[in-house]
Amino acid sequence: MSKKSSIHFDISERKVLLRILDIVSVLALLYAIGQVFNFDYFKINSVHWVWSIVLAFYLTIFATIFELYNLQKASKFEVVVQNVILTSSLTVLFYLLTPFFTPMLPENRLQIVYFYIAINLALFIWRYAYIVLISAPRFNKRVLLIANEEDVNVIIDSLQKSDPNYRVVGFVSTKEDLKNPFLSPHVRKINQKDTAESIAEMFISEIVIATPQAEGMTVPLYNKLIAFLENGVPIREYTQVYEEITHRVPVQHVDKDFYRYFPFSRSNQNKLYLFFHRVLDLFFSVLGLAFGLLISPIIIFGNLLGNRGPMFYTQTRIGKNGKHFKIYKLRSMVTDAEKHGAQFAEIADSRVTKFGRFLRKSRFDEIPQFINVIKGEMSVIGPRPERPIFVENLSETIPFYEVRHIVKPGVTGWAQVNAKYGMTQEDALEKLQYDLYYIKHRSIFLDISIVVKTLSTIIFFRGQ
């Protein structure tokens, strides 16, 4: 069997590549400009090495906030152009406003314009090269799936939606008598007897096994897989791949084998992490409430004109360990929004007022929740706190739903910044998958990622 395989980049490799070459391309062009032209503002040498580090730091932070490392968006040039301009604008602005760590303003102010244009030009050239070359199909990760034919479409959609460069090109059905009339024409069905030849012919990079409880895994198929493994073809289990690519825990595939899939993060019991987490909770809560006071004239005026009623409202929610507490929010719906009983908010919900829609989109309606954080009922980061009636209903239909209550609920969280807005059971399942991923991988780095993604949500006005 041939060991030849196609060149491919994993998600983490592409993100690292994007970060490194963003910095390298910008510094390289600035260095070239400094050598060719009389450019005094920014120099790259042993004396002013701090200038390059600060520029790289600002560039990385703002590129993350403006989603230049979102792989779905990084492959669309029209989106990249917008985000590059936003990133370079904020990078240059902050760079100019920190002269203690950066060069003093030049006498010739046009050099600042050249500096700004150079950063944009470097990013545009490199990102265009990335889209044409690295995002091209030749660098896709080519995957062979072993699964029931009836499950193939769902599995492919779940993986390729999160990683467009992860391509399932073929599958081996573990139930030969099944037929899937909706199977994509780009996915080739392979007979178990022809698996070895097909792997060599299709340049398979990885084999993914997605059969529940080894269903349909015959001894001959096992032996073939061992032979592939010995020849350097990686073999992985679907739930592991799903979690790595989507950053969600696939609870619908966990069945009753609970602790095998949920080795929860040690940070949930780490006293030092929890102490710093609480300190940051208090710090961000004070900042959030101070910001709320700053914009309170706008809120009061908007409430008088657009809401016509009480500015605040409280509601019972479920917190850590299933304890009930009263959550504080700015009112965004009409006063009799639940005259027919409790119900999920919908997209374009008619109960939301005009000013309430602005509050939700900007997430300003959640500012009073910082009071809950100070009281210790919530954290800045955690699963969204739900109402008891919804928790009761969802717990009956979604496995492990109440596991999300082993940590404090949050003002923002992994599900809030990743999951789409919705009210169906499928949407609730998706959010739970994100919540469990956060609980399983909770760390200071994931917390920082959530804060940055929250800033992106606010900036791009994507609140729910």
Secondary structure as UniProt FT lines:
FT   HELIX           11..36
FT   HELIX           49..65
FT   TURN            66..69
FT   HELIX           71..74
FT   HELIX           77..96
FT   TURN            99..101
FT   HELIX           110..129
FT   HELIX           130..134
FT   HELIX           137..139
FT   STRAND          141..147
FT   HELIX           149..151
FT   HELIX           152..162
FT   TURN            164..165
FT   STRAND          166..173
FT   TURN            176..177
FT   TURN            181..182
FT   TURN            185..186
FT   STRAND          188..190
FT   HELIX           192..194
FT   HELIX           195..202
FT   STRAND          206..209
FT   HELIX           212..214
FT   TURN            215..216
FT   HELIX           219..230
FT   TURN            231..232
FT   STRAND          235..237
FT   HELIX           238..246
FT   HELIX           251..253
FT   TURN            254..256
FT   HELIX           258..261
FT   HELIX           266..268
FT   HELIX           271..294
FT   HELIX           296..302
FT   HELIX           303..307
FT   STRAND          312..318
FT   HELIX           320..322
FT   STRAND          324..330
FT   TURN            335..340
FT   TURN            347..348
FT   TURN            350..351
FT   HELIX           354..362
FT   HELIX           364..366
FT   TURN            367..368
FT   HELIX           369..374
FT   TURN            375..376
FT   STRAND          379..381
FT   HELIX           388..397
FT   TURN            399..400
FT   HELIX           401..406
FT   STRAND          410..412
FT   HELIX           414..418
FT   HELIX           425..441
FT   HELIX           444..459
FT   TURN            460..461
//
